[in-house]
Amino acid sequence: MPMKQPEQKTIDELLKQMGGLADEIIELSEDGHYRDRLINLYDRADTVFGAVNIKRVLDVYESDKKALMGSAKHYQKRAEEAEKKLQQVIPEVGSFEVNNAAWKLHDMLTEYGPLNGHQFNNLKGCFYEALKVCLQPGLAGKTG
């Protein structure tokens, strides 16, 4: 009849046990008065920090790390694709189209009073940022 293997703890339980044992060993080591207790804790540590448990923890770590890296790469790729599409749609800030639109904005803003060159240049940058938002893929050509 094969020997029954003890039930394995979950990774969370194992990590909690490892952390608690390590904390207790550190605390008692600093005190220096609990030699017998420390020997007992180190005996437990041989099992808790054994190769099988360490391998389980490392496997979970590697699995999580790969999942996170894959997810990060996926979102970075999506962001790069969106930026590329956005750049294809939006003309440069110094382009004829943006300049004409900025002058149209200027004309409308100065309908009731003058606007100096410095104010206009500041508004041109603000206008360009607003233009980028309204020309994002999926929004261009739609009316609200």
N, CA, C and O of each residue as an XYZ file, in Angstrom:
576
protein
N       0.849     -1.171      0.000
C       0.000      0.000      0.000
C       0.902      1.244      0.000
O       1.765      1.376      0.868
N       0.706      2.184     -0.994
C       1.549      3.377     -1.050
C       1.276      4.314      0.127
O       0.167      4.402      0.654
N       2.358      5.013      0.511
C       2.241      5.948      1.636
C       1.495      7.199      1.186
O       1.792      7.746      0.124
N       0.548      7.650      1.967
C      -0.244      8.827      1.638
C       0.609     10.086      1.815
O       1.238     10.286      2.854
N       0.616     10.932      0.775
C       1.364     12.182      0.820
C       0.572     13.212      1.625
O      -0.654     13.274      1.528
N       1.280     14.022      2.423
C       0.553     15.065      3.168
C      -0.045     16.076      2.190
O       0.501     16.328      1.116
N      -1.155     16.635      2.583
C      -1.844     17.613      1.745
C      -0.995     18.877      1.628
O      -0.498     19.401      2.624
N      -0.837     19.364      0.378
C      -0.027     20.566      0.161
C      -0.835     21.810      0.505
O      -2.036     21.894      0.245
N      -0.139     22.766      1.094
C      -0.759     24.047      1.395
C      -0.849     24.858      0.109
O      -0.092     24.639     -0.836
N      -1.786     25.795      0.093
C      -1.842     26.702     -1.058
C      -0.604     27.582     -1.020
O       0.065     27.694      0.007
N      -0.309     28.204     -2.150
C       0.857     29.098     -2.216
C       0.714     30.230     -1.198
O       1.684     30.594     -0.534
N      -0.478     30.780     -1.077
C      -0.684     31.872     -0.112
C      -0.406     31.405      1.317
O       0.238     32.113      2.091
N      -0.894     30.212      1.663
C      -0.639     29.668      2.998
C       0.857     29.412      3.196
O       1.411     29.695      4.258
N       1.495     28.877      2.165
C       2.924     28.591      2.240
C       3.735     29.874      2.422
O       4.648     29.921      3.247
N       3.403     30.911      1.656
C       4.118     32.191      1.784
C       3.914     32.806      3.159
O       4.840     33.374      3.737
N       2.696     32.691      3.679
C       2.414     33.217      5.022
C       3.234     32.461      6.054
O       3.804     33.066      6.962
N       3.297     31.139      5.919
C       4.070     30.328      6.862
C       5.560     30.672      6.759
O       6.238     30.810      7.777
N       6.062     30.808      5.537
C       7.480     31.150      5.347
C       7.805     32.508      5.969
O       8.815     32.665      6.656
N       6.935     33.483      5.717
C       7.161     34.819      6.251
C       7.129     34.838      7.767
O       7.974     35.472      8.400
N       6.163     34.149      8.352
C       6.051     34.097      9.806
C       7.254     33.421     10.443
O       7.781     33.894     11.450
N       7.684     32.314      9.852
C       8.840     31.591     10.379
C      10.106     32.440     10.274
O      10.894     32.507     11.217
N      10.296     33.082      9.133
C      11.470     33.942      8.951
C      11.459     35.099      9.948
O      12.489     35.424     10.539
N      10.296     35.716     10.134
C      10.188     36.821     11.103
C      10.539     36.359     12.518
O      11.248     37.044     13.255
N      10.029     35.189     12.874
C      10.283     34.665     14.224
C      11.769     34.351     14.415
O      12.332     34.650     15.468
N      12.401     33.756     13.416
C      13.834     33.446     13.508
C      14.641     34.736     13.641
O      15.552     34.822     14.465
N      14.307     35.730     12.832
C      15.033     37.013     12.891
C      14.876     37.648     14.264
O      15.850     38.109     14.859
N      13.647     37.670     14.761
C      13.377     38.299     16.064
C      14.137     37.597     17.193
O      14.750     38.257     18.031
N      14.097     36.271     17.216
C      14.775     35.537     18.287
C      16.292     35.574     18.130
O      17.013     35.533     19.127
N      16.782     35.649     16.906
C      18.230     35.739     16.669
C      18.790     37.038     17.214
O      19.908     37.074     17.729
N      18.022     38.096     17.100
C      18.470     39.399     17.576
C      18.518     39.436     19.107
O      19.343     40.134     19.695
N      17.622     38.676     19.740
C      17.566     38.665     21.200
C      18.753     37.887     21.782
O      19.396     38.352     22.723
N      19.047     36.701     21.223
C      20.194     35.904     21.651
C      19.967     35.043     22.876
O      20.906     34.383     23.321
N      18.777     35.012     23.442
C      18.513     34.257     24.677
C      17.669     32.992     24.448
O      17.331     32.298     25.406
N      17.337     32.696     23.224
C      16.386     31.604     22.951
C      17.008     30.531     22.075
O      16.445     30.166     21.043
N      18.159     30.026     22.477
C      18.915     29.063     21.667
C      18.080     27.814     21.355
O      18.025     27.389     20.201
N      17.440     27.229     22.347
C      16.648     26.001     22.140
C      15.482     26.262     21.179
O      15.199     25.457     20.290
N      14.829     27.375     21.373
C      13.695     27.730     20.494
C      14.186     27.939     19.057
O      13.524     27.518     18.108
N      15.345     28.589     18.896
C      15.908     28.820     17.566
C      16.252     27.505     16.873
O      16.025     27.357     15.672
N      16.794     26.558     17.618
C      17.117     25.245     17.030
C      15.846     24.597     16.513
O      15.835     24.038     15.417
N      14.775     24.667     17.294
C      13.482     24.123     16.879
C      12.973     24.833     15.610
O      12.479     24.181     14.690
N      13.096     26.171     15.564
C      12.645     26.939     14.396
C      13.457     26.594     13.157
O      12.907     26.479     12.062
N      14.766     26.429     13.327
C      15.599     26.059     12.171
C      15.268     24.658     11.678
O      15.353     24.393     10.479
N      14.893     23.758     12.577
C      14.456     22.428     12.151
C      13.183     22.539     11.299
O      13.061     21.887     10.262
N      12.241     23.373     11.753
C      11.014     23.603     10.961
C      11.343     24.253      9.629
O      10.731     23.933      8.610
N      12.318     25.176      9.634
C      12.701     25.890      8.414
C      13.244     24.929      7.362
O      13.050     25.145      6.166
N      13.929     23.860      7.805
C      14.438     22.880      6.830
C      13.301     22.306      5.991
O      13.482     22.018      4.808
N      12.150     22.143      6.593
C      10.995     21.606      5.864
C      10.280     22.705      5.077
O      10.021     22.566      3.882
N       9.969     23.789      5.766
C       9.193     24.863      5.134
C       9.945     25.469      3.945
O       9.354     25.744      2.901
N      11.248     25.671      4.116
C      12.051     26.258      3.049
C      12.754     25.180      2.224
O      13.792     25.436      1.614
N      12.193     23.995      2.209
C      12.759     22.889      1.438
C      12.648     23.132     -0.059
O      11.925     24.021     -0.508
N      13.370     22.335     -0.815
C      13.462     22.499     -2.271
C      12.096     22.444     -2.946
O      11.836     23.218     -3.867
N      11.229     21.555     -2.511
C       9.908     21.417     -3.144
C       9.092     22.703     -2.974
O       8.488     23.191     -3.929
N       9.079     23.241     -1.767
C       8.311     24.463     -1.525
C       8.914     25.658     -2.257
O       8.187     26.465     -2.837
N      10.232     25.772     -2.232
C      10.882     26.877     -2.938
C      10.593     26.778     -4.432
O      10.339     27.794     -5.080
N      10.628     25.584     -4.977
C      10.330     25.379     -6.404
C       8.893     25.793     -6.713
O       8.643     26.421     -7.742
N       7.952     25.454     -5.846
C       6.559     25.859     -6.054
C       6.422     27.380     -6.082
O       5.747     27.938     -6.947
N       7.066     28.038     -5.129
C       7.002     29.500     -5.066
C       7.622     30.111     -6.319
O       7.048     31.028     -6.906
N       8.775     29.620     -6.731
C       9.437     30.150     -7.926
C       8.616     29.909     -9.189
O       8.578     30.762    -10.075
N       7.961     28.754     -9.277
C       7.113     28.473    -10.448
C       5.957     29.466    -10.535
O       5.636     29.960    -11.616
N       5.330     29.756     -9.386
C       4.239     30.732     -9.370
C       4.767     32.113     -9.751
O       4.135     32.830    -10.527
N       5.909     32.477     -9.213
C       6.523     33.777     -9.524
C       6.792     33.894    -11.023
O       6.446     34.905    -11.634
N       7.401     32.876    -11.617
C       7.707     32.905    -13.050
C       6.433     32.977    -13.888
O       6.372     33.708    -14.876
N       5.426     32.218    -13.488
C       4.156     32.222    -14.211
C       3.508     33.603    -14.166
O       3.048     34.112    -15.188
N       3.475     34.211    -12.969
C       2.897     35.547    -12.824
C       3.696     36.576    -13.604
O       3.127     37.463    -14.239
N       5.019     36.456    -13.553
C       5.886     37.403    -14.260
C       5.637     37.324    -15.765
O       5.550     38.355    -16.433
N       5.521     36.109    -16.302
C       5.262     35.949    -17.738
C       3.900     36.527    -18.117
O       3.758     37.168    -19.158
N       2.911     36.298    -17.272
C       1.570     36.821    -17.548
C       1.582     38.347    -17.541
O       0.986     38.979    -18.413
N       2.254     38.931    -16.567
C       2.323     40.393    -16.485
C       3.084     40.980    -17.665
O       2.679     41.999    -18.224
N       4.180     40.343    -18.042
C       4.971     40.838    -19.176
C       4.150     40.751    -20.468
O       4.171     41.671    -21.285
N       3.434     39.649    -20.644
C       2.598     39.495    -21.835
C       1.513     40.547    -21.887
O       1.234     41.108    -22.947
N       0.902     40.817    -20.749
C      -0.148     41.824    -20.674
C       0.415     43.214    -20.950
O      -0.193     43.995    -21.682
N       1.565     43.526    -20.373
C       2.186     44.835    -20.588
C       2.557     45.022    -22.054
O       2.346     46.098    -22.613
N       3.106     43.986    -22.678
C       3.466     44.074    -24.100
C       2.225     44.273    -24.964
O       2.248     45.032    -25.933
N       1.148     43.586    -24.607
C      -0.109     43.715    -25.348
C      -0.616     45.162    -25.310
O      -0.967     45.729    -26.344
N      -0.650     45.751    -24.111
C      -1.157     47.122    -23.994
C      -0.214     48.140    -24.615
O      -0.660     49.156    -25.149
N       1.082     47.877    -24.551
C       2.031     48.785    -25.193
C       1.844     48.738    -26.710
O       1.887     49.774    -27.374
N       1.641     47.562    -27.248
C       1.414     47.417    -28.692
C       0.127     48.140    -29.102
O       0.096     48.821    -30.128
N      -0.922     47.992    -28.308
C      -2.182     48.685    -28.615
C      -2.004     50.199    -28.579
O      -2.547     50.912    -29.423
N      -1.245     50.687    -27.604
C      -1.003     52.124    -27.495
C      -0.199     52.626    -28.694
O      -0.481     53.696    -29.232
N       0.799     51.853    -29.107
C       1.603     52.251    -30.271
C       0.762     52.262    -31.546
O       0.901     53.161    -32.375
N      -0.106     51.272    -31.705
C      -0.984     51.227    -32.872
C      -1.946     52.415    -32.876
O      -2.176     53.022    -33.922
N      -2.497     52.744    -31.735
C      -3.417     53.884    -31.635
C      -2.685     55.184    -31.956
O      -3.219     56.044    -32.656
N      -1.466     55.325    -31.445
C      -0.682     56.530    -31.721
C      -0.376     56.638    -33.208
O      -0.432     57.725    -33.784
N      -0.053     55.508    -33.827
C       0.248     55.508    -35.263
C      -0.985     55.933    -36.067
O      -0.879     56.737    -36.993
N      -2.150     55.391    -35.708
C      -3.383     55.770    -36.392
C      -3.683     57.246    -36.186
O      -4.098     57.944    -37.111
N      -3.470     57.709    -34.967
C      -3.721     59.108    -34.644
C      -2.813     60.018    -35.457
O      -3.252     61.055    -35.953
N      -1.567     59.639    -35.592
C      -0.624     60.444    -36.361
C      -0.989     60.482    -37.844
O      -0.717     61.473    -38.521
N      -1.594     59.425    -38.348
C      -1.997     59.394    -39.753
C      -3.177     60.334    -40.010
O      -3.316     60.863    -41.112
N      -4.005     60.541    -39.024
C      -5.207     61.342    -39.181
C      -4.937     62.824    -38.949
O      -5.500     63.665    -39.650
N      -4.094     63.158    -37.991
C      -3.904     64.540    -37.580
C      -2.733     65.171    -38.332
O      -1.621     64.644    -38.309
N      -2.983     66.290    -38.991
C      -1.876     66.988    -39.651
C      -0.936     67.605    -38.617
O      -1.313     67.778    -37.458
N       0.271     67.932    -39.031
C       1.260     68.537    -38.136
C       0.765     69.901    -37.647
O      -0.057     70.545    -38.300
N       1.274     70.329    -36.495
C       0.844     71.588    -35.908
C       1.145     72.775    -36.833
O       0.413     73.764    -36.809
N       2.185     72.698    -37.632
C       2.532     73.790    -38.539
C       1.923     73.648    -39.930
O       2.267     74.405    -40.838
N       1.025     72.686    -40.101
C       0.454     72.437    -41.427
C      -0.531     73.533    -41.845
O      -1.012     74.308    -41.018
N      -0.814     73.576    -43.139
C      -1.755     74.516    -43.718
C      -3.133     74.370    -43.072
O      -3.782     75.365    -42.748
N      -3.574     73.125    -42.888
C      -4.911     72.860    -42.343
C      -5.047     73.372    -40.899
O      -6.030     74.026    -40.551
N      -4.044     73.061    -40.071
C      -4.094     73.492    -38.675
C      -3.990     75.015    -38.604
O      -4.671     75.644    -37.793
N      -3.150     75.606    -39.440
C      -2.999     77.060    -39.435
C      -4.311     77.744    -39.835
O      -4.724     78.713    -39.198
N      -4.964     77.240    -40.887
C      -6.252     77.809    -41.312
C      -7.306     77.675    -40.214
O      -8.069     78.607    -39.961
N      -7.343     76.515    -39.569
C      -8.317     76.310    -38.494
C      -8.016     77.239    -37.317
O      -8.934     77.769    -36.691
N      -6.732     77.436    -37.019
C      -6.355     78.334    -35.927
C      -6.744     79.777    -36.249
O      -7.183     80.515    -35.367
N      -6.582     80.179    -37.519
C      -6.982     81.542    -37.895
C      -8.500     81.697    -37.809
O      -8.994     82.758    -37.426
N      -9.232     80.661    -38.156
C     -10.695     80.696    -38.022
C     -11.061     80.882    -36.548
O     -11.949     81.666    -36.215
N     -10.361     80.148    -35.663
C     -10.576     80.304    -34.236
C     -10.229     81.735    -33.812
O     -10.968     82.349    -33.042
N      -9.125     82.256    -34.305
C      -8.695     83.624    -33.984
C      -9.776     84.627    -34.387
O     -10.145     85.506    -33.608
N     -10.275     84.481    -35.611
C     -11.297     85.406    -36.107
C     -12.540     85.385    -35.224
O     -13.133     86.426    -34.939
N     -12.927     84.179    -34.794
C     -14.113     84.077    -33.954
C     -13.858     84.652    -32.554
O     -14.750     85.257    -31.959
N     -12.647     84.462    -32.033
C     -12.327     84.967    -30.697
C     -12.169     86.479    -30.669
O     -12.420     87.113    -29.644
N     -11.755     87.056    -31.788
C     -11.527     88.512    -31.818
C     -12.732     89.273    -32.347
O     -12.657     90.479    -32.587
N     -13.817     88.582    -32.525
C     -15.031     89.220    -33.023
C     -15.450     90.367    -32.102
O     -16.003     91.363    -32.568
N     -15.190     90.234    -30.800
C     -15.606     91.250    -29.832
C     -14.434     91.995    -29.200
O     -14.629     92.721    -28.225
N     -13.223     91.833    -29.731
C     -12.068     92.548    -29.187
C     -10.766     91.941    -29.683
O     -10.739     90.806    -30.159
N      -9.670     92.719    -29.567
C      -8.392     92.261    -30.125
C      -7.760     91.133    -29.311
O      -8.038     90.954    -28.125
N      -6.904     90.386    -29.993
C      -6.136     89.291    -29.400
C      -4.705     89.492    -29.876
O      -4.463     89.551    -31.081
N      -3.738     89.600    -28.943
C      -2.365     89.852    -29.396
C      -1.697     88.557    -29.885
O      -2.248     87.470    -29.714
N      -0.532     88.678    -30.483
C       0.180     87.534    -31.061
C       0.533     86.472    -30.033
O       0.432     85.278    -30.314
N       0.943     86.895    -28.849
C       1.304     85.954    -27.792
C       0.081     85.135    -27.360
O       0.170     83.920    -27.187
N      -1.037     85.798    -27.190
C      -2.272     85.102    -26.820
C      -2.669     84.116    -27.922
O      -3.084     82.990    -27.649
N      -2.531     84.564    -29.166
C      -2.897     83.703    -30.292
C      -2.008     82.459    -30.347
O      -2.503     81.353    -30.563
N      -0.698     82.634    -30.154
C       0.206     81.485    -30.190
C      -0.109     80.501    -29.066
O      -0.027     79.290    -29.269
N      -0.462     80.996    -27.904
C      -0.865     80.109    -26.808
C      -2.146     79.361    -27.165
O      -2.268     78.168    -26.887
N      -3.078     80.043    -27.765
C      -4.339     79.407    -28.160
C      -4.133     78.379    -29.268
O      -4.846     77.377    -29.325
N      -3.166     78.621    -30.146
C      -2.918     77.685    -31.240
C      -2.514     76.319    -30.682
O      -2.971     75.291    -31.183
N      -1.665     76.294    -29.652
C      -1.280     75.029    -29.025
C      -2.461     74.341    -28.360
O      -2.621     73.124    -28.462
N      -3.284     75.125    -27.681
C      -4.489     74.571    -27.046
C      -5.445     74.022    -28.104
O      -6.018     72.944    -27.946
N      -5.601     74.776    -29.169
C      -6.473     74.344    -30.252
C      -5.969     73.036    -30.856
O      -6.757     72.137    -31.148
N      -4.651     72.934    -31.042
C      -4.073     71.732    -31.635
C      -4.335     70.507    -30.754
O      -4.654     69.434    -31.265
N      -4.202     70.663    -29.441
C      -4.479     69.543    -28.537
C      -5.961     69.142    -28.629
O      -6.285     67.955    -28.626
N      -6.848     70.127    -28.711
C      -8.280     69.825    -28.849
C      -8.558     69.148    -30.186
O      -9.385     68.239    -30.264
N      -7.874     69.587    -31.233
C      -8.036     68.987    -32.558
C      -7.615     67.524    -32.541
O      -8.271     66.686    -33.160
N      -6.537     67.207    -31.847
C      -6.072     65.819    -31.753
C      -7.132     64.952    -31.089
O      -7.345     63.808    -31.491
N      -7.793     65.495    -30.078
C      -8.831     64.725    -29.400
C     -10.012     64.468    -30.322
O     -10.517     63.348    -30.392
N     -10.452     65.497    -31.027
C     -11.652     65.319    -31.862
C     -11.365     64.513    -33.121
O     -12.306     64.014    -33.737
N     -10.115     64.365    -33.529
C      -9.790     63.587    -34.719
C      -9.262     62.199    -34.398
O      -8.708     61.533    -35.273
N      -9.421     61.754    -33.169
C      -8.989     60.400    -32.811
C      -9.746     59.399    -33.665
O     -10.884     59.653    -34.059
N      -9.107     58.234    -33.961
C      -9.805     57.209    -34.724
C     -11.143     56.876    -34.081
O     -11.239     56.711    -32.865
N     -12.152     56.782    -34.899
C     -13.483     56.471    -34.389
C     -14.310     57.714    -34.117
O     -15.534     57.630    -34.027
N     -13.664     58.872    -33.983
C     -14.399     60.112    -33.735
C     -14.456     60.993    -34.975
O     -15.394     61.775    -35.132
N     -13.462     60.880    -35.866
C     -13.397     61.742    -37.037
C     -14.655     61.596    -37.883
O     -15.059     60.481    -38.215
N     -15.257     62.692    -38.222
C     -16.438     62.695    -39.080
C     -17.741     62.498    -38.357
O     -18.797     62.640    -38.974
N     -17.726     62.178    -37.075
C     -18.970     61.986    -36.318
C     -19.410     63.313    -35.728
O     -18.584     64.146    -35.358
N     -20.683     63.495    -35.648
C     -21.211     64.700    -35.007
C     -21.947     64.291    -33.748
O     -22.529     63.209    -33.672
N     -21.913     65.175    -32.758
C     -22.482     64.823    -31.457
C     -23.912     65.092    -31.393
O     -24.541     64.849    -30.363
